[in-house]
Amino acid sequence: MLVITRKIGERVCIGDDIVVEVLDIVGSTVRLGIEAPASVPIFRHEIWLEIQAENRAAAEVSVDDLPATDPSSSS
Amino acid sequence: MQIDSSRFGRLEVRDDTVLSFPDGLIGLPGTSYALVAQSERTPFYWLHSAEHADVAVPVTMPWLFFANYEVRVPDEDAARLLLSDPGAAEIFCVVRAAPDIADFTINLAGPVIVNTSRRIGRQIINAAGGYAVRQPLFAEVELNEVRADPVSMVVPATATT
């Protein structure tokens, strides 16, 4: 992992077409501006962890918890 | 081929219904899955690992429950799915079932995209933002209002042995 120090308004370039700028720092919160091609997925890491936890929880349920038959025919 | 299932026993699965997930499902093992249904017209399927008997998650078609749901597939994900025509995609969302149906949730933030013609699947992070990982499933419709049509590539959950 590369660790570098930046001030407000300073930028980091990643490859040819990704630029990350430190827009603002308030207390322990940093606002970043990211310029990148639309083809590059950018997401908060927490969302990945949440989906991972959700998949694992979904895999824990038993068959009995799912409505097994067509709801429209059973009513 | 045959799939051993801790839930359903040994399932006979046509080779052309097996879906390749080169990067797996997020946080779950295996790269080969099949869609298993417990009945013909249920809105719920099990996305079942072909390699791990106990790994399966319930999925459904999100538009049955959220008519205005949007999915935007990032270019990189579309490339990995070999997906050039959006019409060739079938989209499912993982459901967390619960003993009480009112507690069911659906993950609208991480939909599963299946390229039906190439039989490649991938769970993506929806680039149409603002969707919840745990959205109450029955927020807009009741279960008895859901009309599910049979989906191709679905395998009946009938044990062969």
gemmi code that builds the backbone of each chain (N, CA, C; Angstrom):
import gemmi

chains = {
    "A": [
        ("MET", (0.839, -1.201, 0.000), (0.000, 0.000, 0.000), (0.875, 1.252, 0.000)),
        ("LEU", (0.529, 2.177, -0.850), (1.230, 3.466, -0.909), (0.535, 4.448, 0.029)),
        ("VAL", (1.294, 5.116, 0.844), (0.726, 6.125, 1.744), (1.339, 7.473, 1.391)),
        ("ILE", (0.496, 8.464, 1.076), (1.008, 9.793, 0.782), (0.177, 10.833, 1.522)),
        ("THR", (0.748, 12.001, 1.695), (0.082, 13.088, 2.405), (-0.337, 14.156, 1.397)),
        ("ARG", (-1.578, 14.640, 1.518), (-2.088, 15.671, 0.625), (-2.791, 16.750, 1.427)),
        ("LYS", (-2.785, 17.966, 0.903), (-3.519, 19.060, 1.535), (-4.773, 19.350, 0.712)),
        ("ILE", (-5.668, 20.174, 1.280), (-6.883, 20.550, 0.547), (-6.501, 21.180, -0.791)),
        ("GLY", (-7.172, 20.710, -1.841), (-6.907, 21.234, -3.176), (-5.837, 20.460, -3.925)),
        ("GLU", (-5.116, 19.611, -3.243), (-4.078, 18.822, -3.921), (-4.685, 17.541, -4.495)),
        ("ARG", (-3.986, 17.008, -5.482), (-4.551, 15.902, -6.236), (-3.605, 14.711, -6.275)),
        ("VAL", (-4.214, 13.559, -6.570), (-3.444, 12.338, -6.824), (-3.915, 11.795, -8.166)),
        ("CYS", (-2.978, 11.439, -9.020), (-3.334, 10.809, -10.295), (-3.099, 9.308, -10.193)),
        ("ILE", (-4.069, 8.537, -10.676), (-3.939, 7.077, -10.720), (-4.020, 6.679, -12.189)),
        ("GLY", (-2.918, 6.233, -12.726), (-2.887, 5.927, -14.152), (-3.082, 7.192, -14.967)),
        ("ASP", (-3.536, 7.030, -16.211), (-3.645, 8.161, -17.127), (-4.932, 8.958, -16.937)),
        ("ASP", (-5.978, 8.312, -16.425), (-7.276, 8.969, -16.526), (-8.072, 9.008, -15.233)),
        ("ILE", (-7.422, 8.788, -14.092), (-8.125, 8.905, -12.812), (-7.426, 9.953, -11.955)),
        ("VAL", (-8.206, 10.936, -11.498), (-7.669, 11.995, -10.643), (-8.529, 12.077, -9.386)),
        ("VAL", (-7.878, 12.049, -8.230), (-8.574, 12.178, -6.950), (-8.107, 13.473, -6.297)),
        ("GLU", (-9.050, 14.328, -5.925), (-8.700, 15.600, -5.301), (-9.282, 15.670, -3.899)),
        ("VAL", (-8.478, 16.167, -2.979), (-8.979, 16.407, -1.625), (-9.721, 17.739, -1.655)),
        ("LEU", (-11.044, 17.683, -1.500), (-11.855, 18.902, -1.604), (-11.935, 19.635, -0.272)),
        ("ASP", (-12.045, 18.862, 0.804), (-12.316, 19.493, 2.080), (-11.969, 18.514, 3.198)),
        ("ILE", (-11.547, 19.067, 4.314), (-11.290, 18.237, 5.495), (-11.956, 18.925, 6.681)),
        ("VAL", (-12.898, 18.209, 7.288), (-13.569, 18.760, 8.472), (-13.466, 17.724, 9.577)),
        ("GLY", (-12.695, 18.039, 10.602), (-12.499, 17.071, 11.668), (-11.875, 15.809, 11.105)),
        ("SER", (-12.549, 14.661, 11.340), (-12.001, 13.397, 10.837), (-12.613, 13.003, 9.495)),
        ("THR", (-13.342, 13.934, 8.862), (-14.022, 13.618, 7.611), (-13.318, 14.274, 6.423)),
        ("VAL", (-13.068, 13.482, 5.399), (-12.420, 13.978, 4.188), (-13.404, 13.887, 3.029)),
        ("ARG", (-13.569, 14.977, 2.280), (-14.385, 14.920, 1.062), (-13.450, 14.814, -0.128)),
        ("LEU", (-13.722, 13.827, -0.978), (-12.895, 13.586, -2.147), (-13.679, 13.864, -3.408)),
        ("GLY", (-13.025, 14.451, -4.378), (-13.593, 14.545, -5.714), (-12.847, 13.573, -6.613)),
        ("ILE", (-13.585, 12.771, -7.360), (-12.945, 11.745, -8.180), (-13.344, 11.944, -9.632)),
        ("GLU", (-12.359, 12.101, -10.491), (-12.614, 12.128, -11.931), (-12.100, 10.824, -12.507)),
        ("ALA", (-13.010, 10.097, -13.175), (-12.608, 8.819, -13.754), (-13.540, 8.510, -14.917)),
        ("PRO", (-13.097, 7.691, -15.856), (-13.998, 7.291, -16.946), (-15.226, 6.579, -16.397)),
        ("ALA", (-16.331, 6.682, -17.114), (-17.574, 6.039, -16.667), (-17.405, 4.533, -16.536)),
        ("SER", (-16.432, 3.977, -17.234), (-16.263, 2.520, -17.213), (-15.623, 2.028, -15.919)),
        ("VAL", (-15.077, 2.942, -15.115), (-14.415, 2.526, -13.876), (-15.427, 2.517, -12.733)),
        ("PRO", (-15.682, 1.365, -12.149), (-16.611, 1.327, -11.017), (-15.990, 2.006, -9.799)),
        ("ILE", (-16.750, 2.874, -9.164), (-16.302, 3.538, -7.932), (-17.402, 3.352, -6.898)),
        ("PHE", (-17.066, 2.799, -5.757), (-18.081, 2.628, -4.728), (-17.414, 2.661, -3.369)),
        ("ARG", (-18.211, 2.975, -2.353), (-17.717, 2.930, -0.984), (-17.467, 1.484, -0.594)),
        ("HIS", (-16.373, 1.246, 0.109), (-16.024, -0.117, 0.467), (-17.118, -0.765, 1.328)),
        ("GLU", (-17.803, 0.032, 2.156), (-18.815, -0.549, 3.046), (-19.901, -1.280, 2.257)),
        ("ILE", (-20.237, -0.781, 1.062), (-21.335, -1.405, 0.323), (-20.954, -2.842, -0.054)),
        ("TRP", (-19.681, -3.014, -0.403), (-19.181, -4.358, -0.714), (-19.317, -5.266, 0.510)),
        ("LEU", (-18.917, -4.760, 1.670), (-18.991, -5.555, 2.900), (-20.441, -5.859, 3.262)),
        ("GLU", (-21.324, -4.890, 3.030), (-22.740, -5.114, 3.346), (-23.337, -6.203, 2.463)),
        ("ILE", (-22.997, -6.170, 1.167), (-23.529, -7.181, 0.248), (-22.990, -8.564, 0.631)),
        ("GLN", (-21.713, -8.609, 1.012), (-21.110, -9.863, 1.445), (-21.853, -10.421, 2.659)),
        ("ALA", (-22.101, -9.563, 3.645), (-22.797, -10.009, 4.855), (-24.217, -10.441, 4.531)),
        ("GLU", (-24.851, -9.721, 3.601), (-26.230, -10.023, 3.235), (-26.320, -11.369, 2.519)),
        ("ASN", (-25.393, -11.632, 1.602), (-25.381, -12.929, 0.910), (-25.223, -14.070, 1.903)),
        ("ARG", (-24.304, -13.886, 2.855), (-24.061, -14.965, 3.818), (-25.278, -15.192, 4.693)),
        ("ALA", (-25.951, -14.094, 5.073), (-27.158, -14.243, 5.892), (-28.271, -14.904, 5.085)),
        ("ALA", (-28.384, -14.532, 3.797), (-29.433, -15.109, 2.944), (-29.226, -16.602, 2.756)),
        ("ALA", (-27.954, -17.039, 2.770), (-27.647, -18.459, 2.575), (-27.935, -19.284, 3.826)),
        ("GLU", (-28.204, -18.615, 4.947), (-28.455, -19.329, 6.200), (-29.895, -19.812, 6.326)),
        ("VAL", (-30.817, -19.244, 5.536), (-32.226, -19.534, 5.778), (-32.576, -20.939, 5.306)),
        ("SER", (-33.620, -21.479, 5.862), (-34.030, -22.833, 5.516), (-35.103, -22.797, 4.441)),
        ("VAL", (-35.294, -23.948, 3.811), (-36.295, -24.076, 2.755), (-37.685, -23.707, 3.262)),
        ("ASP", (-37.932, -24.021, 4.533), (-39.275, -23.811, 5.084), (-39.666, -22.340, 5.139)),
        ("ASP", (-38.662, -21.443, 5.116), (-38.984, -20.025, 5.219), (-39.484, -19.409, 3.909)),
        ("LEU", (-39.260, -20.115, 2.787), (-39.720, -19.580, 1.497), (-41.107, -20.120, 1.189)),
        ("PRO", (-42.029, -19.279, 0.733), (-43.326, -19.807, 0.282), (-43.073, -20.777, -0.873)),
        ("ALA", (-43.414, -22.039, -0.692), (-42.997, -23.067, -1.645), (-43.906, -23.159, -2.856)),
        ("THR", (-45.143, -22.746, -2.700), (-46.081, -22.912, -3.813), (-46.461, -21.569, -4.402)),
        ("ASP", (-47.099, -21.628, -5.542), (-47.543, -20.419, -6.213), (-48.576, -19.698, -5.325)),
        ("PRO", (-48.252, -18.498, -4.889), (-49.174, -17.804, -3.981), (-50.533, -17.529, -4.616)),
        ("SER", (-50.563, -17.346, -5.958), (-51.819, -16.984, -6.589), (-52.777, -18.164, -6.681)),
        ("SER", (-52.219, -19.389, -6.636), (-53.091, -20.552, -6.748), (-53.510, -21.090, -5.394)),
        ("SER", (-52.738, -20.721, -4.351), (-53.032, -21.266, -3.038), (-54.050, -20.423, -2.279)),
        ("SER", (-54.299, -19.197, -2.763), (-55.194, -18.343, -2.007), (-56.630, -18.552, -2.438)),
    ],
    "B": [
        ("MET", (-25.643, -32.950, -15.415), (-24.814, -33.158, -14.235), (-25.714, -33.249, -13.002)),
        ("GLN", (-25.108, -33.648, -11.887), (-25.864, -33.729, -10.643), (-25.340, -32.724, -9.629)),
        ("ILE", (-26.271, -32.154, -8.883), (-25.903, -31.231, -7.817), (-26.349, -31.839, -6.505)),
        ("ASP", (-25.423, -31.954, -5.582), (-25.777, -32.394, -4.232), (-26.217, -31.178, -3.436)),
        ("SER", (-27.398, -31.283, -2.842), (-27.955, -30.157, -2.107), (-28.307, -30.587, -0.692)),
        ("SER", (-27.825, -29.830, 0.277), (-28.190, -30.133, 1.670), (-29.666, -29.856, 1.904)),
        ("ARG", (-30.281, -29.048, 1.030), (-31.693, -28.709, 1.196), (-32.616, -29.660, 0.443)),
        ("PHE", (-32.193, -30.093, -0.757), (-33.114, -30.811, -1.639), (-32.663, -32.229, -1.991)),
        ("GLY", (-31.516, -32.655, -1.513), (-31.005, -33.958, -1.913), (-30.204, -33.842, -3.200)),
        ("ARG", (-30.155, -34.928, -3.974), (-29.376, -34.895, -5.212), (-30.267, -34.461, -6.373)),
        ("LEU", (-29.867, -33.382, -7.035), (-30.672, -32.825, -8.118), (-30.027, -33.147, -9.463)),
        ("GLU", (-30.881, -33.536, -10.393), (-30.406, -33.749, -11.760), (-30.574, -32.432, -12.518)),
        ("VAL", (-29.487, -31.937, -13.090), (-29.485, -30.620, -13.713), (-28.930, -30.737, -15.124)),
        ("ARG", (-29.712, -30.253, -16.100), (-29.199, -30.251, -17.476), (-27.980, -29.345, -17.561)),
        ("ASP", (-26.966, -29.782, -18.305), (-25.728, -29.005, -18.397), (-25.992, -27.587, -18.902)),
        ("ASP", (-26.998, -27.440, -19.772), (-27.216, -26.104, -20.349), (-28.012, -25.188, -19.425)),
        ("THR", (-28.289, -25.640, -18.202), (-28.892, -24.726, -17.230), (-27.889, -24.302, -16.154)),
        ("VAL", (-26.658, -24.819, -16.243), (-25.645, -24.454, -15.245), (-25.036, -23.108, -15.629)),
        ("LEU", (-24.979, -22.211, -14.649), (-24.489, -20.862, -14.891), (-23.084, -20.715, -14.323)),
        ("SER", (-22.199, -20.118, -15.118), (-20.842, -19.876, -14.668), (-20.761, -18.511, -13.992)),
        ("PHE", (-20.276, -18.488, -12.761), (-20.023, -17.236, -12.045), (-18.517, -17.141, -11.812)),
        ("PRO", (-17.761, -16.609, -12.793), (-16.291, -16.636, -12.685), (-15.778, -15.976, -11.408)),
        ("ASP", (-16.470, -14.970, -10.912), (-16.035, -14.299, -9.681), (-16.932, -14.653, -8.498)),
        ("GLY", (-17.736, -15.701, -8.639), (-18.581, -16.158, -7.546), (-19.667, -15.168, -7.190)),
        ("LEU", (-20.336, -15.439, -6.078), (-21.222, -14.451, -5.466), (-20.410, -13.785, -4.362)),
        ("ILE", (-20.677, -12.521, -4.111), (-19.846, -11.766, -3.171), (-19.909, -12.418, -1.790)),
        ("GLY", (-18.778, -12.921, -1.332), (-18.702, -13.502, 0.003), (-19.081, -14.965, 0.103)),
        ("LEU", (-19.436, -15.593, -1.015), (-19.812, -17.006, -0.980), (-18.895, -17.796, -1.915)),
        ("PRO", (-18.625, -19.072, -1.576), (-17.691, -19.855, -2.383), (-18.341, -20.401, -3.656)),
        ("GLY", (-17.514, -20.793, -4.616), (-18.005, -21.493, -5.796), (-18.120, -20.593, -7.010)),
        ("THR", (-17.983, -21.197, -8.183), (-18.047, -20.441, -9.438), (-19.066, -21.034, -10.392)),
        ("SER", (-19.879, -21.953, -9.895), (-20.840, -22.618, -10.769), (-22.160, -22.752, -10.006)),
        ("TYR", (-23.231, -22.215, -10.613), (-24.511, -22.182, -9.910), (-25.638, -22.612, -10.849)),
        ("ALA", (-26.751, -23.030, -10.258), (-27.966, -23.290, -11.037), (-29.144, -22.665, -10.311)),
        ("LEU", (-30.169, -22.294, -11.086), (-31.392, -21.750, -10.501), (-32.350, -22.898, -10.230)),
        ("VAL", (-32.722, -23.049, -8.978), (-33.573, -24.160, -8.569), (-34.891, -23.599, -8.048)),
        ("ALA", (-36.004, -24.179, -8.516), (-37.323, -23.704, -8.079), (-38.058, -24.818, -7.365)),
        ("GLN", (-38.758, -24.460, -6.299), (-39.523, -25.457, -5.562), (-40.893, -25.693, -6.173)),
        ("SER", (-41.372, -24.753, -6.983), (-42.615, -24.985, -7.697), (-42.568, -24.179, -8.992)),
        ("GLU", (-43.529, -24.475, -9.887), (-43.413, -23.928, -11.236), (-43.629, -22.424, -11.304)),
        ("ARG", (-44.542, -21.925, -10.488), (-44.884, -20.515, -10.636), (-44.542, -19.692, -9.397)),
        ("THR", (-43.584, -20.163, -8.629), (-43.148, -19.384, -7.482), (-42.357, -18.164, -7.964)),
        ("PRO", (-42.436, -17.043, -7.237), (-41.553, -15.916, -7.577), (-40.148, -16.077, -6.993)),
        ("PHE", (-39.918, -17.131, -6.203), (-38.621, -17.307, -5.548), (-37.883, -18.517, -6.121)),
        ("TYR", (-36.597, -18.324, -6.353), (-35.731, -19.422, -6.779), (-34.566, -19.502, -5.816)),
        ("TRP", (-33.907, -20.648, -5.851), (-32.643, -20.775, -5.118), (-31.507, -20.699, -6.144)),
        ("LEU", (-30.610, -19.749, -5.954), (-29.385, -19.745, -6.738), (-28.432, -20.667, -5.991)),
        ("HIS", (-28.305, -21.877, -6.535), (-27.688, -22.972, -5.786), (-26.306, -23.291, -6.341)),
        ("SER", (-25.327, -23.373, -5.436), (-23.981, -23.746, -5.858), (-23.981, -25.160, -6.414)),
        ("ALA", (-23.286, -25.365, -7.525), (-23.146, -26.711, -8.066), (-21.999, -27.453, -7.383)),
        ("GLU", (-21.221, -26.719, -6.591), (-20.018, -27.311, -5.987), (-20.133, -27.495, -4.475)),
        ("HIS", (-20.956, -26.675, -3.844), (-21.054, -26.717, -2.380), (-22.507, -27.006, -2.006)),
        ("ALA", (-22.733, -28.172, -1.399), (-24.099, -28.659, -1.166), (-24.924, -27.715, -0.297)),
        ("ASP", (-24.251, -26.994, 0.589), (-25.010, -26.176, 1.534), (-25.072, -24.711, 1.138)),
        ("VAL", (-24.520, -24.350, -0.020), (-24.492, -22.942, -0.409), (-25.600, -22.659, -1.427)),
        ("ALA", (-26.592, -21.880, -1.014), (-27.679, -21.467, -1.899), (-28.323, -20.230, -1.295)),
        ("VAL", (-28.684, -19.282, -2.158), (-29.400, -18.097, -1.667), (-30.714, -17.964, -2.431)),
        ("PRO", (-31.786, -17.551, -1.743), (-33.046, -17.288, -2.444), (-32.912, -16.009, -3.279)),
        ("VAL", (-33.449, -16.061, -4.496), (-33.461, -14.870, -5.350), (-34.856, -14.694, -5.946)),
        ("THR", (-35.112, -13.488, -6.429), (-36.373, -13.238, -7.120), (-36.144, -12.210, -8.205)),
        ("MET", (-37.151, -11.978, -9.019), (-37.064, -10.939, -10.047), (-37.578, -9.632, -9.447)),
        ("PRO", (-36.697, -8.652, -9.322), (-37.038, -7.459, -8.533), (-38.251, -6.707, -9.052)),
        ("TRP", (-38.501, -6.738, -10.363), (-39.606, -5.940, -10.903), (-40.976, -6.475, -10.516)),
        ("LEU", (-41.014, -7.722, -10.074), (-42.282, -8.244, -9.560), (-42.711, -7.483, -8.314)),
        ("PHE", (-41.717, -6.949, -7.605), (-42.001, -6.297, -6.318), (-41.813, -4.784, -6.385)),
        ("PHE", (-40.928, -4.322, -7.268), (-40.627, -2.894, -7.382), (-40.655, -2.521, -8.869)),
        ("ALA", (-41.815, -2.042, -9.306), (-42.040, -1.841, -10.733), (-41.082, -0.811, -11.328)),
        ("ASN", (-40.609, 0.126, -10.516), (-39.749, 1.201, -11.045), (-38.270, 0.995, -10.737)),
        ("TYR", (-37.930, -0.210, -10.328), (-36.527, -0.488, -9.996), (-35.636, -0.299, -11.222)),
        ("GLU", (-34.457, 0.288, -10.993), (-33.496, 0.501, -12.078), (-32.177, -0.167, -11.757)),
        ("VAL", (-31.586, -0.757, -12.780), (-30.241, -1.308, -12.658), (-29.370, -0.658, -13.712)),
        ("ARG", (-28.225, -0.137, -13.290), (-27.233, 0.300, -14.266), (-25.993, -0.566, -14.106)),
        ("VAL", (-25.622, -1.267, -15.172), (-24.489, -2.185, -15.134), (-23.240, -1.437, -15.595)),
        ("PRO", (-22.238, -1.277, -14.727), (-21.006, -0.614, -15.164), (-20.368, -1.348, -16.357)),
        ("ASP", (-19.694, -0.577, -17.216), (-19.097, -1.155, -18.428), (-18.197, -2.349, -18.114)),
        ("GLU", (-17.432, -2.204, -17.026), (-16.490, -3.280, -16.710), (-17.232, -4.576, -16.383)),
        ("ASP", (-18.358, -4.442, -15.665), (-19.149, -5.636, -15.352), (-19.771, -6.219, -16.613)),
        ("ALA", (-20.275, -5.335, -17.488), (-20.881, -5.814, -18.738), (-19.848, -6.570, -19.571)),
        ("ALA", (-18.608, -6.067, -19.558), (-17.549, -6.734, -20.326), (-17.273, -8.128, -19.760)),
        ("ARG", (-17.256, -8.225, -18.434), (-16.981, -9.538, -17.837), (-18.124, -10.513, -18.076)),
        ("LEU", (-19.325, -9.972, -18.255), (-20.485, -10.813, -18.554), (-20.597, -11.111, -20.043)),
        ("LEU", (-19.680, -10.546, -20.845), (-19.750, -10.646, -22.310), (-21.117, -10.174, -22.795)),
        ("LEU", (-21.609, -9.119, -22.156), (-22.977, -8.664, -22.378), (-22.959, -7.426, -23.276)),
        ("SER", (-23.355, -7.596, -24.529), (-23.439, -6.436, -25.409), (-24.880, -5.986, -25.584)),
        ("ASP", (-25.811, -6.911, -25.426), (-27.224, -6.597, -25.594), (-27.926, -6.700, -24.235)),
        ("PRO", (-28.406, -5.564, -23.682), (-29.069, -5.619, -22.375), (-30.261, -6.574, -22.368)),
        ("GLY", (-30.857, -6.793, -23.547), (-31.994, -7.701, -23.626), (-31.628, -9.143, -23.348)),
        ("ALA", (-30.324, -9.451, -23.421), (-29.875, -10.821, -23.148), (-29.646, -11.054, -21.668)),
        ("ALA", (-29.955, -10.036, -20.848), (-29.691, -10.166, -19.418), (-30.966, -10.489, -18.658)),
        ("GLU", (-30.835, -11.395, -17.748), (-31.887, -11.680, -16.770), (-31.353, -11.165, -15.436)),
        ("ILE", (-32.209, -10.468, -14.680), (-31.724, -9.836, -13.452), (-32.475, -10.379, -12.249)),
        ("PHE", (-31.704, -10.786, -11.263), (-32.261, -11.322, -10.024), (-31.687, -10.543, -8.847)),
        ("CYS", (-32.432, -10.534, -7.739), (-31.906, -9.944, -6.512), (-32.019, -10.969, -5.385)),
        ("VAL", (-31.022, -10.936, -4.515), (-30.976, -11.874, -3.397), (-32.020, -11.471, -2.351)),
        ("VAL", (-32.746, -12.464, -1.875), (-33.791, -12.258, -0.868), (-33.321, -12.865, 0.455)),
        ("ARG", (-33.530, -12.118, 1.540), (-33.302, -12.730, 2.843), (-34.661, -13.107, 3.394)),
        ("ALA", (-34.899, -14.409, 3.450), (-36.179, -14.903, 3.948), (-36.182, -14.899, 5.467)),
        ("ALA", (-37.351, -15.009, 6.037), (-37.503, -14.993, 7.494), (-38.745, -15.798, 7.838)),
        ("PRO", (-38.839, -16.249, 9.075), (-40.029, -17.019, 9.460), (-41.323, -16.248, 9.214)),
        ("ASP", (-41.305, -14.945, 9.423), (-42.475, -14.109, 9.155), (-42.277, -13.403, 7.821)),
        ("ILE", (-43.223, -13.571, 6.916), (-43.045, -13.046, 5.563), (-42.927, -11.519, 5.555)),
        ("ALA", (-43.455, -10.873, 6.578), (-43.349, -9.413, 6.659), (-41.909, -8.964, 6.888)),
        ("ASP", (-41.056, -9.886, 7.320), (-39.664, -9.545, 7.606), (-38.724, -9.856, 6.440)),
        ("PHE", (-39.255, -10.339, 5.315), (-38.412, -10.597, 4.147), (-37.779, -9.287, 3.664)),
        ("THR", (-36.493, -9.362, 3.272), (-35.861, -8.202, 2.644), (-35.239, -8.624, 1.328)),
        ("ILE", (-34.972, -7.634, 0.472), (-34.357, -7.875, -0.834), (-33.186, -6.927, -0.989)),
        ("ASN", (-32.117, -7.425, -1.605), (-30.916, -6.619, -1.815), (-30.992, -5.965, -3.201)),
        ("LEU", (-31.401, -4.697, -3.221), (-31.522, -3.983, -4.496), (-30.202, -3.306, -4.885)),
        ("ALA", (-29.247, -3.274, -3.955), (-27.964, -2.615, -4.223), (-26.981, -3.534, -4.940)),
        ("GLY", (-27.176, -4.861, -4.784), (-26.227, -5.811, -5.379), (-26.918, -6.846, -6.234)),
        ("PRO", (-27.524, -6.430, -7.358), (-28.262, -7.388, -8.191), (-27.335, -8.412, -8.860)),
        ("VAL", (-27.929, -9.546, -9.212), (-27.207, -10.603, -9.920), (-27.632, -10.544, -11.376)),
        ("ILE", (-26.668, -10.337, -12.265), (-26.951, -10.238, -13.694), (-26.560, -11.554, -14.355)),
        ("VAL", (-27.450, -12.102, -15.170), (-27.136, -13.341, -15.884), (-27.255, -13.082, -17.375)),
        ("ASN", (-26.170, -13.331, -18.085), (-26.206, -13.320, -19.547), (-26.769, -14.667, -19.966)),
        ("THR", (-28.046, -14.668, -20.361), (-28.725, -15.947, -20.566), (-28.187, -16.708, -21.772)),
        ("SER", (-27.737, -15.992, -22.805), (-27.269, -16.723, -23.985), (-25.889, -17.338, -23.749)),
        ("ARG", (-25.048, -16.662, -22.947), (-23.719, -17.219, -22.660), (-23.690, -17.989, -21.344)),
        ("ARG", (-24.776, -17.870, -20.566), (-24.872, -18.535, -19.259), (-23.725, -18.145, -18.325)),
        ("ILE", (-23.478, -16.820, -18.271), (-22.492, -16.266, -17.354), (-23.227, -15.357, -16.384)),
        ("GLY", (-22.902, -15.476, -15.116), (-23.532, -14.630, -14.112), (-22.507, -13.848, -13.329)),
        ("ARG", (-22.980, -12.734, -12.752), (-22.091, -11.887, -11.945), (-22.955, -11.028, -11.029)),
        ("GLN", (-22.555, -10.970, -9.779), (-23.223, -10.042, -8.868), (-22.489, -8.708, -8.951)),
        ("ILE", (-23.231, -7.643, -9.176), (-22.615, -6.333, -9.375), (-23.060, -5.377, -8.268)),
        ("ILE", (-22.387, -4.252, -8.201), (-22.857, -3.154, -7.360), (-23.597, -2.201, -8.285)),
        ("ASN", (-24.895, -2.051, -8.025), (-25.768, -1.291, -8.911), (-25.283, 0.155, -9.024)),
        ("ALA", (-24.945, 0.567, -10.259), (-24.467, 1.933, -10.449), (-25.612, 2.949, -10.407)),
        ("ALA", (-26.843, 2.465, -10.489), (-27.982, 3.340, -10.182), (-28.083, 3.372, -8.667)),
        ("GLY", (-27.593, 4.437, -8.080), (-27.392, 4.456, -6.624), (-28.682, 4.659, -5.850)),
        ("GLY", (-28.557, 4.649, -4.542), (-29.686, 4.955, -3.682), (-30.517, 3.756, -3.285)),
        ("TYR", (-30.122, 2.566, -3.721), (-30.904, 1.379, -3.358), (-30.322, 0.701, -2.125)),
        ("ALA", (-31.207, 0.088, -1.343), (-30.806, -0.498, -0.068), (-30.388, -1.955, -0.231)),
        ("VAL", (-29.481, -2.367, 0.642), (-29.088, -3.775, 0.723), (-30.202, -4.593, 1.374)),
        ("ARG", (-30.894, -3.969, 2.310), (-31.994, -4.669, 3.002), (-33.280, -3.875, 2.862)),
        ("GLN", (-33.863, -3.933, 1.672), (-35.137, -3.262, 1.416), (-36.272, -4.220, 1.796)),
        ("PRO", (-37.213, -3.792, 2.637), (-38.362, -4.681, 2.916), (-39.023, -5.118, 1.608)),
        ("LEU", (-39.177, -6.440, 1.442), (-39.619, -6.969, 0.146), (-41.058, -6.600, -0.169)),
        ("PHE", (-41.888, -6.596, 0.864), (-43.310, -6.360, 0.601), (-43.699, -4.919, 0.918)),
        ("ALA", (-42.829, -3.983, 0.500), (-43.097, -2.567, 0.734), (-44.182, -2.050, -0.210)),
        ("GLU", (-44.254, -2.608, -1.433), (-45.183, -2.071, -2.437), (-46.288, -3.041, -2.817)),
        ("VAL", (-46.014, -4.337, -2.766), (-47.026, -5.324, -3.171), (-47.146, -6.406, -2.107)),
        ("GLU", (-48.292, -7.058, -2.096), (-48.514, -8.207, -1.225), (-48.106, -9.467, -1.984)),
        ("LEU", (-47.810, -10.512, -1.235), (-47.389, -11.757, -1.875), (-48.444, -12.274, -2.846)),
        ("ASN", (-49.722, -12.157, -2.475), (-50.755, -12.718, -3.351), (-51.024, -11.862, -4.585)),
        ("GLU", (-50.334, -10.708, -4.678), (-50.445, -9.889, -5.904), (-49.341, -10.195, -6.905)),
        ("VAL", (-48.359, -10.972, -6.477), (-47.200, -11.224, -7.326), (-47.551, -12.287, -8.362)),
        ("ARG", (-47.328, -11.957, -9.625), (-47.607, -12.907, -10.700), (-46.291, -13.244, -11.394)),
        ("ALA", (-45.770, -14.413, -11.080), (-44.486, -14.808, -11.652), (-44.712, -15.752, -12.821)),
        ("ASP", (-44.062, -15.451, -13.943), (-44.077, -16.369, -15.065), (-42.871, -17.292, -14.953)),
        ("PRO", (-43.009, -18.521, -15.437), (-41.868, -19.429, -15.373), (-40.677, -18.839, -16.140)),
        ("VAL", (-39.508, -19.036, -15.607), (-38.282, -18.531, -16.201), (-37.525, -19.701, -16.810)),
        ("SER", (-36.954, -19.481, -17.990), (-36.134, -20.535, -18.588), (-34.922, -20.763, -17.694)),
        ("MET", (-34.226, -21.780, -17.902), (-33.022, -22.207, -17.165), (-33.291, -22.581, -15.719)),
        ("VAL", (-34.545, -22.638, -15.311), (-34.808, -23.002, -13.923), (-34.969, -24.515, -13.801)),
        ("VAL", (-34.375, -25.061, -12.752), (-34.362, -26.490, -12.515), (-35.345, -26.815, -11.399)),
        ("PRO", (-36.218, -27.820, -11.570), (-37.113, -28.172, -10.460), (-36.342, -28.783, -9.295)),
        ("ALA", (-36.788, -28.451, -8.090), (-36.097, -28.930, -6.889), (-36.610, -30.303, -6.512)),
        ("THR", (-36.457, -31.267, -7.409), (-36.929, -32.619, -7.163), (-35.731, -33.549, -7.090)),
        ("ALA", (-35.546, -34.156, -5.949), (-34.375, -35.017, -5.760), (-34.496, -36.257, -6.630)),
        ("THR", (-33.357, -36.737, -7.159), (-33.356, -37.919, -8.007), (-33.165, -39.178, -7.188)),
        ("THR", (-32.672, -39.016, -5.970), (-32.482, -40.203, -5.130), (-33.124, -39.970, -3.774)),
    ],
}
model = gemmi.Model(1)
for chain_id, residues in chains.items():
    chain = gemmi.Chain(chain_id)
    for i, (resn, *xyz) in enumerate(residues, 1):
        res = gemmi.Residue()
        res.name, res.seqid = resn, gemmi.SeqId(i, " ")
        for name, pos in zip(("N", "CA", "C"), xyz):
            atom = gemmi.Atom()
            atom.name, atom.element = name, gemmi.Element(name[0])
            atom.pos, atom.b_iso = gemmi.Position(*pos), 0.0
            res.add_atom(atom)
        chain.add_residue(res)
    model.add_chain(chain)
structure = gemmi.Structure()
structure.add_model(model)
structure.setup_entities()
